[in-house]
């Protein structure tokens, strides 16, 4: 069974109006996701698909690391 098929383990977030509007995303989860995308990109022949996945990996990476990089550059 693929690690992407384990839906039971993932909590479903409420989209109610009273929610905070964001979720806490761990750096471990981001690292695993980016690594999985990079591994997938290495097996692709299509440059178009690889480019889209590369952009997705950058967006996912920035969910956790963009704020910490900006803070460390400001110091």
N, C-alpha and C positions, 0 to 999 in steps of 0.2 A: 504494500500500500504506500502511496506517495505521501510525503510530508505535507503536500498541499491539500490532501483530502481529509485531513483530521479536523473537520468542522466542529465536532463535539467539544474539543478542547478550547476553542476560541469563544470568548463571551460575545454576545450580540449587543451592540451598543444601541441605546434608545435614541431616537431622533426627535424626542418630545421637545416642545418649545422651552420647557423649564430646564433643559440640560445645559451644561456649561458651554457647549459648542465645540469642545475639543477633547481629545483623549491623550493620555500619556503614552508615548511610544518609547520603548526601550531601545537603547543603542544596540543591544544584542540582536533584537528583532530586525532592526535596520541593517546591521552587518550581515545577518543571514540572508535577508532578502536581496541585498545588493550582490552578495556572493553568488546566489542562485541565478540571478539575472546575468551576471558576468559569465558564469559557466555555460548558460544557455546560449549567450551571444557567441561564445567560442565555437559552438557547433553549428551555427547558422551559415547558410550560403548567401542569403538575401541581405544585401547591404541596407536596403530600406527597412527591413524588420530590425536589423541590428541597430540602426540609427534610432529608431523609435524606442527600443528597449534601453539603449544608452541614455536617452533623455529621461526615461522613466526612472532609471537607476539614479541619475543625478537628482531628480525631484525627491525620490525616497530618501536619499542620503541627506538632502537639505532639511528634511523634517526634524532631524536631531542635531546635525552638525553645523548648520548655517549660523545658528545663534551662538554656539560656543566658539566658532571660528571668529565671528565678528567681535565677540567680547575679548578674545585673546589678542586680536590685532589692535584693539583700542587700548590695551594695557601697555 
